[in-house]
Amino acid sequence: MLIRIVAVDPPAPADLRAFLTAAWHADFVVAHGERIEPAGLPAFVALDGTRIAGHASYRVAGGICELTSIVAEPRGRGIGSRLLDAVQAVAREAGCASVWLTTTNDNLDALRFYQRHGFQLRALRPGAVDEARRTMKPQIPATGAFGIPLRDELDLVLDL
């Protein structure tokens, strides 16, 4: 598998929006009380030929880089790691002190992935997903991965 990582500038084409919608049940994510549209942010796309195999969006402000979304398919092939490396490189070039992200309490695969890449848990927002489901994104399921009730947000940080 020859995967190319390509920087993209928004707005994203329809095929990228469809890829993101398939991953998150909508073309937006909700984190820390905010609706975020990854297809409208600076990003990297992983391409397998012309097929989208992954996407990572980010934003830089105040010397900190937020990884706003990342998805890779198929998992376990190093695509997510390469996307994460690309975002970290941008953060370093921008002089950022850290990269941070938000995930959910059920996302055990993401927690494993990020901690293996040096991220540390920094914050817990109990009930944040319940609130997002109620007020911003009713598509969020009540039960997440591994049958775990999907309720809370966790922030992880990588100091650069």
C-alpha positions as CSV (number, residue, x, y, z in Angstrom):
1,M,0.0,0.0,0.0
2,L,1.5,3.3,-1.1
3,I,-0.2,6.1,0.8
4,R,0.6,9.7,0.1
5,I,0.0,12.4,2.7
6,V,-1.1,15.6,1.1
7,A,-1.7,19.1,2.6
8,V,-5.1,20.4,1.7
9,D,-6.6,23.9,1.9
10,P,-10.3,24.3,2.6
11,P,-13.0,24.3,1.4
12,A,-12.9,20.5,1.0
13,P,-14.3,18.7,-2.1
14,A,-17.5,16.7,-1.8
15,D,-15.7,13.4,-1.6
16,L,-13.8,14.5,1.5
17,R,-17.0,15.7,3.1
18,A,-18.6,12.3,2.3
19,F,-15.6,10.5,3.9
20,L,-15.9,12.6,7.1
21,T,-19.7,12.1,7.2
22,A,-19.2,8.3,7.0
23,A,-16.7,8.5,9.9
24,W,-18.8,10.8,12.2
25,H,-22.4,10.6,11.1
26,A,-22.1,14.3,10.0
27,D,-19.6,16.6,8.4
28,F,-18.8,18.2,11.7
29,V,-17.6,17.2,15.1
30,V,-18.4,18.6,18.5
31,A,-15.7,19.1,21.1
32,H,-15.4,21.3,24.2
33,G,-18.8,22.8,23.5
34,E,-18.0,23.9,20.0
35,R,-19.2,22.8,16.6
36,I,-16.1,22.2,14.4
37,E,-16.1,21.6,10.7
38,P,-12.9,19.7,9.9
39,A,-13.4,20.1,6.1
40,G,-13.1,23.8,6.5
41,L,-9.8,23.8,8.4
42,P,-6.2,23.2,7.3
43,A,-5.6,19.5,7.0
44,F,-3.7,16.6,5.6
45,V,-5.3,13.8,3.6
46,A,-4.0,10.3,3.2
47,L,-4.5,9.1,-0.4
48,D,-4.3,5.5,-1.6
49,G,-4.2,6.3,-5.3
50,T,-7.2,8.6,-5.6
51,R,-9.1,7.0,-2.7
52,I,-9.2,8.9,0.6
53,A,-7.7,6.7,3.3
54,G,-7.4,9.3,6.1
55,H,-7.8,12.9,7.1
56,A,-6.4,15.0,10.0
57,S,-7.5,18.7,10.5
58,Y,-6.0,21.2,12.9
59,R,-5.9,24.8,13.9
60,V,-3.1,26.9,15.3
61,A,-3.7,29.8,17.7
62,G,-1.7,31.3,20.6
63,G,1.3,29.0,20.2
64,I,-0.8,25.8,20.6
65,C,-2.0,23.5,17.9
66,E,-5.4,21.7,18.3
67,L,-5.8,18.5,16.4
68,T,-9.5,18.9,15.6
69,S,-10.1,15.6,13.9
70,I,-8.3,12.5,12.7
71,V,-9.6,9.4,11.0
72,A,-7.8,6.7,9.0
73,E,-9.1,3.6,7.3
74,P,-8.1,0.9,7.4
75,R,-6.8,1.1,11.0
76,G,-3.5,-0.4,12.0
77,R,-1.6,0.4,8.8
78,G,0.3,3.5,10.1
79,I,-1.9,6.0,8.2
80,G,-3.0,7.7,11.4
81,S,0.5,7.9,12.7
82,R,1.7,9.5,9.5
83,L,-1.2,12.1,9.6
84,L,-0.3,12.8,13.2
85,D,3.4,13.3,12.3
86,A,2.4,15.8,9.6
87,V,0.3,17.8,12.0
88,Q,3.1,17.8,14.6
89,A,5.5,19.0,12.0
90,V,3.2,22.0,11.2
91,A,2.9,22.7,14.9
92,R,6.7,22.7,15.3
93,E,7.1,25.0,12.3
94,A,4.5,27.4,13.7
95,G,6.5,27.5,17.0
96,C,3.7,25.8,19.0
97,A,4.5,24.6,22.5
98,S,2.1,21.7,22.3
99,V,-0.5,19.8,20.3
100,W,-3.8,19.0,22.1
101,L,-7.0,17.2,21.2
102,T,-10.3,16.1,22.6
103,T,-11.7,12.5,22.5
104,T,-14.4,10.6,24.2
105,N,-14.5,8.2,27.1
106,D,-15.4,5.3,25.0
107,N,-12.7,5.8,22.4
108,L,-10.2,3.3,23.9
109,D,-8.4,2.8,20.6
110,A,-7.8,6.5,20.3
111,L,-6.6,6.7,24.0
112,R,-4.1,3.9,23.3
113,F,-3.0,5.5,20.0
114,Y,-2.4,8.9,21.4
115,Q,-0.6,7.7,24.6
116,R,1.6,5.5,22.5
117,H,2.5,8.7,20.6
118,G,3.5,10.6,23.7
119,F,0.2,12.4,24.6
120,Q,-0.8,12.7,28.2
121,L,-4.3,13.1,29.7
122,R,-4.9,16.6,30.9
123,A,-8.6,17.2,31.4
124,L,-11.9,15.4,31.9
125,R,-15.3,17.0,31.2
126,P,-17.9,14.7,32.7
127,G,-21.2,14.8,30.8
128,A,-19.8,16.9,27.9
129,V,-20.9,14.4,25.3
130,D,-24.4,14.1,26.8
131,E,-24.6,17.9,26.5
132,A,-23.4,18.0,22.9
133,R,-25.9,15.3,22.0
134,R,-28.7,17.3,23.6
135,T,-27.8,20.7,22.2
136,M,-25.7,20.4,19.1
137,K,-25.4,16.9,17.5
138,P,-28.3,14.5,18.2
139,Q,-26.5,12.0,15.9
140,I,-24.1,11.1,18.6
141,P,-25.0,7.6,19.8
142,A,-25.7,7.0,23.5
143,T,-23.5,3.9,23.4
144,G,-20.0,4.1,21.9
145,A,-17.2,1.6,21.2
146,F,-17.1,-1.6,23.2
147,G,-20.7,-1.0,24.5
148,I,-19.4,1.8,26.7
149,P,-21.9,4.6,27.5
150,L,-20.7,7.7,25.6
151,R,-20.8,10.6,28.1
152,D,-17.5,12.4,28.7
153,E,-14.7,14.2,26.9
154,L,-11.0,13.9,27.6
155,D,-8.3,16.2,26.5
156,L,-4.8,14.9,25.8
157,V,-1.7,17.1,25.2
158,L,1.7,16.5,23.7
159,D,4.3,19.0,24.7
160,L,6.6,19.6,21.8
